[in-house]
Amino acid sequence: MASATAVTAVGSVVGVASGSVAQNNDVEPTAAADTTLLADIPTGQQAQVQSATLTQQADSQAIAADASAKKDAEAAARKAAAETAVAKKAAAQKAAEEAKQRAETKAAASRGDANASFPVQTSYTVAQIQAMARQIVPSGQYQCFSNIVSHESSWNYRAVNASSGAYGLVQALPGGKMASAGADWQTNPATQIKWGLNYMNQRYGSPCDAWTYWQANGNY
């Protein structure tokens, strides 16, 4: 394949053959000289020179295309990375908020809610009454509270002791003492639970302390 050097060499031969005296090539425009010299190159060599030129152009275009593609790919990668970062941040914030909400719910459950309110009904099942107690009584004290109520009334909020007249879930004596927790103490198990929890806390320190006393004495 002929190179640019070959073209220059051919030009030198032509110049000598014409009998001209060597001249300073820097004076004349090189483009015009190259065009003339290329015309004087044998046909086979002209094709080789032109092919080399086209190859160089194709290589240059390919390099430019690769550079452009690389630039586009890098831009797309940066955009994707930014979008992923935003999505991860949003997901992390959502997870943190959900975790906080769960922690607050759990903490509230462990403390119990003495101010919880429930729809008034004409009657209540044992399951409904126990559900109320689970919401009102702190979770760590519920089992002890349940043990006392189970022994005192079997979760019957209308239970009456025939001998003493003790009344309700926690067998308050007299039952009227539970009015301090609500005027509906005779018919509302939630009112009885709130009164019983307060009584155990004030007299024994907690339902579990009350249960410990009950186990030793058979009453509280």
C-alpha positions in Angstrom: 0.0 0.0 0.0 1.4 3.4 -0.9 1.9 5.9 1.8 2.2 9.6 1.9 5.9 9.1 2.0 5.6 7.2 -1.3 3.7 10.1 -2.8 6.4 12.5 -1.8 9.1 10.2 -3.2 7.3 10.1 -6.5 7.1 13.9 -6.5 10.9 14.1 -6.0 11.5 11.8 -9.0 9.2 13.8 -11.2 11.0 17.0 -10.2 14.4 15.5 -11.1 13.2 14.1 -14.4 12.0 17.5 -15.6 15.5 18.8 -15.3 14.4 21.6 -13.0 16.8 23.0 -10.4 16.0 22.0 -6.8 13.7 24.7 -5.3 12.5 25.5 -1.8 9.3 23.4 -1.5 8.1 25.6 1.4 7.3 28.5 -1.0 4.6 26.7 -3.0 1.2 25.5 -1.5 1.5 21.8 -0.8 -2.1 21.0 -1.6 -1.7 21.9 -5.3 1.6 20.1 -5.5 0.1 17.0 -3.9 -2.8 17.0 -6.4 -0.4 17.2 -9.4 1.9 14.6 -8.0 -1.0 12.2 -7.3 -2.1 12.5 -11.0 1.4 11.5 -12.0 1.3 8.3 -9.8 0.6 5.1 -11.7 -3.1 4.1 -11.7 -2.5 1.1 -9.4 -0.7 3.2 -6.8 -3.4 5.9 -7.0 -6.0 3.4 -5.9 -3.8 2.3 -3.0 -3.3 5.8 -1.8 -7.0 6.6 -2.1 -7.9 3.4 -0.3 -5.5 4.4 2.5 -7.1 7.8 2.8 -10.6 6.4 3.0 -9.4 3.9 5.6 -8.0 6.7 7.7 -11.3 8.7 7.4 -13.3 5.6 8.4 -11.0 5.1 11.4 -11.4 8.7 12.4 -15.2 8.5 12.1 -15.2 5.3 14.1 -13.1 6.8 16.9 -15.4 9.9 17.0 -18.4 7.6 17.1 -16.9 5.6 19.9 -16.1 8.7 21.9 -19.7 10.0 21.4 -21.1 6.6 22.4 -18.9 6.5 25.5 -19.9 10.0 26.5 -23.6 9.1 26.1 -23.2 5.9 28.1 -21.4 7.8 30.9 -24.2 10.4 31.0 -26.8 7.7 31.1 -24.9 5.9 33.9 -24.7 9.1 35.9 -28.4 9.7 35.5 -29.3 6.2 36.4 -27.1 6.4 39.5 -28.7 9.6 40.5 -32.2 8.1 40.1 -31.2 5.0 42.1 -29.8 7.2 44.9 -33.0 9.2 45.1 -35.1 6.0 45.1 -32.9 4.5 47.8 -33.1 7.6 49.9 -36.9 7.7 49.6 -37.1 4.0 50.5 -34.9 4.5 53.5 -37.0 7.4 54.7 -40.2 5.4 54.4 -38.6 2.4 56.2 -37.5 4.8 59.0 -40.9 6.3 59.3 -42.6 2.8 59.4 -40.1 1.6 62.0 -40.7 4.7 64.1 -44.5 4.1 63.9 -44.1 0.5 64.9 -41.9 1.4 67.8 -44.4 4.0 69.0 -47.3 1.6 68.7 -45.3 -1.1 70.6 -44.4 1.4 73.3 -48.0 2.5 73.6 -49.1 -1.1 73.9 -46.5 -1.8 76.6 -47.6 1.2 78.6 -51.3 0.5 78.2 -54.0 3.2 77.6 -56.0 4.0 80.6 -58.0 6.6 78.5 -59.0 4.1 75.8 -62.6 4.3 74.8 -64.9 1.6 73.4 -68.3 1.6 71.8 -71.1 1.0 74.3 -72.9 -2.3 73.9 -75.8 -3.9 75.6 -73.7 -7.0 76.3 -70.0 -8.1 75.8 -68.4 -11.5 75.2 -65.4 -12.7 77.2 -63.2 -12.2 74.1 -64.3 -8.6 73.7 -63.7 -7.9 77.4 -60.2 -9.4 77.2 -59.5 -7.4 74.1 -60.4 -4.2 76.1 -58.1 -5.3 78.9 -55.2 -5.9 76.6 -55.5 -2.4 75.3 -55.9 -0.8 78.8 -53.4 -2.8 80.8 -49.7 -2.6 80.1 -48.6 -5.6 78.1 -46.1 -6.7 80.8 -48.8 -6.7 83.4 -51.7 -8.2 81.4 -51.1 -11.8 82.3 -51.1 -11.1 86.0 -54.2 -8.9 85.7 -55.9 -11.7 83.7 -55.0 -14.3 86.4 -56.7 -12.2 89.1 -59.8 -11.6 87.0 -60.1 -15.2 86.0 -60.0 -16.3 89.6 -62.3 -13.5 90.8 -65.1 -13.5 88.2 -64.1 -15.7 85.2 -64.3 -12.5 83.2 -68.0 -12.0 84.0 -68.5 -8.3 84.3 -71.9 -8.8 85.9 -70.6 -11.3 88.5 -72.0 -10.8 92.0 -70.6 -12.5 95.2 -73.7 -13.9 97.0 -71.9 -13.6 100.4 -70.2 -10.3 100.3 -71.9 -8.5 97.4 -68.6 -7.9 95.6 -69.3 -7.0 92.0 -67.8 -7.1 88.5 -64.7 -8.4 86.9 -62.4 -7.5 89.8 -65.0 -8.1 92.5 -64.9 -4.6 93.9 -66.3 -4.4 97.4 -68.6 -2.7 97.5 -69.2 -2.5 93.8 -70.2 1.2 94.0 -66.5 2.1 94.6 -66.0 1.7 90.8 -68.2 4.7 90.2 -65.0 6.7 90.6 -64.0 5.4 87.2 -67.4 6.0 85.6 -71.1 6.1 86.2 -71.6 3.1 84.0 -69.6 0.8 86.2 -72.3 -1.8 86.5 -72.7 -2.3 82.7 -69.4 -1.3 81.1 -66.5 -3.8 81.5 -64.0 -1.1 80.3 -64.9 1.0 83.3 -64.4 -1.9 85.6 -61.0 -2.7 84.0 -59.8 0.8 84.5 -60.9 0.9 88.1 -59.3 -2.5 88.8 -56.0 -1.5 87.2 -55.8 1.7 89.2 -56.7 -0.2 92.4 -53.9 -2.8 91.9 -51.4 -0.1 91.1 -52.2 2.1 94.1 -52.5 -0.7 96.7 -49.9 -3.2 95.5 -47.7 -1.3 93.0 -48.8 -3.3 89.9 -51.1 -6.1 88.8 -48.2 -8.6 89.1 -47.6 -7.5 92.7 -51.3 -7.9 93.3 -51.2 -11.4 91.8 -48.2 -12.3 94.1 -50.3 -11.2 97.1 -53.3 -13.1 95.8 -51.4 -16.3 95.4 -50.2 -16.1 99.0 -53.6 -15.1 100.5 -56.3 -16.2 98.1 -57.6 -12.6 97.8 -56.2 -9.1 97.2 
